[in-house]
Amino acid sequence: MNTPLSAVIITHNAAGQLEDCLNSLSFVSEIIILDSGSDDETENVAVKHRAKFIHQDWLGFGPQKQRAVELAKHDWVLCLDADERVTDELAASIQTELENPLHQVYQFPRCNRFMGSWLRHGEGYPDLSIRLFNRKFAHWSDAPVHEFVQSTVTPATLQGDLLHDSATSLQRYLEKQNLYTSLQAEEMLKAGKHAGAGKLLLNPLYRFIKFYLLRLGFLDGMPGLIHILIGCQNTFLKYAKLIALQGKQ
């Protein structure tokens, strides 16, 4: 691979997941791990894989990931979470493309594992995500949750999946969703957005119809059904929490 590539990962108590992630990155030139205060074996796992382990107090998901990008040695960066790993097919696609890059920003499918099953439909797949880019042409948004890569360049799509093992248990998954919906509600309030009965009732229904019926989420069986119902609940909760915050004002 002629173009040097830095992989950047943000972590916090990720020792149980980080090993598989790092094992999938043998093809990169550098690995940066930006940690927000782990007290488990995360640092030891990082050192074992010769990754650069750097501490950074938590800034929010978007700013934390952007800080990791800025710390990379190379302009080309591959951004991952500790619970993700690159498949062999995706690694080959990345290496082939970076021999002579024709684009500055790339996206690829992300396959989500939920309740022990890899979801292949609905919200769980293809879940296209921009994770490979030249940092001169793209950057992470400053959103504290549900961050995304911003760029004026149209992304090209690579073959191969990024595997995402979203949670070790359903309880942990639900805890994360509760936190995320609270952060979303706070951000919507800051942005001057408002919610009422219409969004509270209709937006979860729209989400169910779009992903479970039109995008065939029902083909993923019981995990697919539970996944979309939690997603609909999240839509309901973020608007309910926004309404509660509006009431405090």
NORMO-V190352 format. One record per residue. SS is DSSP state (~ for helix, > for strand, _ for the rest). PHI is phi as a letter, one per 30 degrees, with the letter a starting at -180 (NA if undefined). Layout:
ss=SS phi=PHI
ss=SS phi=PHI
This chain:
ss=_ phi=NA
ss=_ phi=d
ss=_ phi=d
ss=_ phi=d
ss=_ phi=b
ss=> phi=c
ss=> phi=c
ss=> phi=b
ss=> phi=b
ss=> phi=c
ss=> phi=b
ss=_ phi=a
ss=_ phi=h
ss=_ phi=c
ss=~ phi=e
ss=~ phi=d
ss=~ phi=c
ss=~ phi=d
ss=~ phi=e
ss=~ phi=d
ss=~ phi=d
ss=~ phi=d
ss=~ phi=d
ss=_ phi=d
ss=_ phi=c
ss=_ phi=d
ss=_ phi=d
ss=_ phi=d
ss=_ phi=d
ss=> phi=a
ss=> phi=b
ss=> phi=c
ss=> phi=c
ss=> phi=c
ss=> phi=c
ss=_ phi=c
ss=_ phi=j
ss=_ phi=d
ss=_ phi=b
ss=_ phi=c
ss=_ phi=c
ss=~ phi=e
ss=~ phi=d
ss=~ phi=d
ss=~ phi=d
ss=~ phi=d
ss=~ phi=d
ss=~ phi=e
ss=_ phi=c
ss=_ phi=h
ss=_ phi=d
ss=> phi=d
ss=> phi=c
ss=> phi=b
ss=> phi=c
ss=_ phi=b
ss=_ phi=e
ss=_ phi=d
ss=_ phi=c
ss=_ phi=j
ss=~ phi=e
ss=~ phi=d
ss=~ phi=d
ss=~ phi=d
ss=~ phi=d
ss=~ phi=d
ss=~ phi=d
ss=~ phi=d
ss=~ phi=d
ss=~ phi=d
ss=~ phi=d
ss=_ phi=d
ss=_ phi=d
ss=_ phi=c
ss=_ phi=d
ss=> phi=d
ss=> phi=b
ss=> phi=c
ss=> phi=c
ss=> phi=b
ss=> phi=c
ss=_ phi=d
ss=_ phi=c
ss=> phi=c
ss=> phi=b
ss=> phi=d
ss=_ phi=d
ss=~ phi=d
ss=~ phi=d
ss=~ phi=d
ss=~ phi=e
ss=~ phi=d
ss=~ phi=d
ss=~ phi=d
ss=~ phi=d
ss=~ phi=d
ss=~ phi=d
ss=~ phi=d
ss=_ phi=d
ss=_ phi=a
ss=_ phi=d
ss=_ phi=c
ss=_ phi=b
ss=_ phi=c
ss=> phi=b
ss=> phi=b
ss=> phi=b
ss=> phi=a
ss=_ phi=d
ss=> phi=c
ss=> phi=c
ss=> phi=c
ss=> phi=c
ss=> phi=b
ss=_ phi=h
ss=_ phi=i
ss=> phi=b
ss=> phi=d
ss=_ phi=d
ss=_ phi=c
ss=_ phi=b
ss=~ phi=h
ss=~ phi=d
ss=~ phi=d
ss=_ phi=a
ss=_ phi=d
ss=_ phi=h
ss=_ phi=e
ss=> phi=b
ss=> phi=d
ss=> phi=b
ss=> phi=b
ss=> phi=a
ss=> phi=d
ss=_ phi=d
ss=_ phi=d
ss=_ phi=c
ss=_ phi=a
ss=> phi=a
ss=> phi=d
ss=_ phi=d
ss=_ phi=c
ss=_ phi=d
ss=_ phi=d
ss=_ phi=a
ss=_ phi=h
ss=_ phi=d
ss=_ phi=a
ss=> phi=d
ss=> phi=c
ss=_ phi=a
ss=_ phi=d
ss=_ phi=c
ss=_ phi=d
ss=_ phi=d
ss=> phi=c
ss=> phi=c
ss=_ phi=c
ss=_ phi=d
ss=_ phi=j
ss=_ phi=c
ss=> phi=c
ss=> phi=d
ss=> phi=b
ss=> phi=c
ss=_ phi=d
ss=_ phi=a
ss=_ phi=d
ss=_ phi=a
ss=~ phi=d
ss=~ phi=d
ss=~ phi=d
ss=~ phi=d
ss=~ phi=d
ss=~ phi=d
ss=~ phi=d
ss=~ phi=d
ss=~ phi=d
ss=~ phi=d
ss=~ phi=d
ss=~ phi=d
ss=~ phi=d
ss=~ phi=d
ss=~ phi=d
ss=~ phi=d
ss=~ phi=d
ss=~ phi=d
ss=~ phi=d
ss=~ phi=d
ss=~ phi=d
ss=_ phi=d
ss=_ phi=i
ss=_ phi=d
ss=_ phi=b
ss=_ phi=b
ss=_ phi=b
ss=~ phi=d
ss=~ phi=d
ss=~ phi=d
ss=~ phi=d
ss=~ phi=c
ss=~ phi=d
ss=~ phi=d
ss=~ phi=d
ss=~ phi=d
ss=~ phi=d
ss=~ phi=d
ss=~ phi=d
ss=~ phi=d
ss=~ phi=d
ss=~ phi=c
ss=~ phi=d
ss=~ phi=c
ss=~ phi=d
ss=_ phi=c
ss=_ phi=i
ss=~ phi=e
ss=~ phi=d
ss=~ phi=d
ss=~ phi=c
ss=~ phi=i
ss=~ phi=d
ss=~ phi=e
ss=~ phi=d
ss=~ phi=d
ss=~ phi=d
ss=~ phi=d
ss=~ phi=d
ss=~ phi=d
ss=~ phi=d
ss=~ phi=d
ss=~ phi=d
ss=~ phi=d
ss=~ phi=d
ss=~ phi=d
ss=~ phi=d
ss=~ phi=d
ss=~ phi=d
ss=~ phi=d
ss=~ phi=d
ss=~ phi=d
ss=~ phi=d
ss=~ phi=d
ss=~ phi=d
ss=~ phi=d
ss=~ phi=d
ss=~ phi=d
ss=~ phi=d
ss=_ phi=d
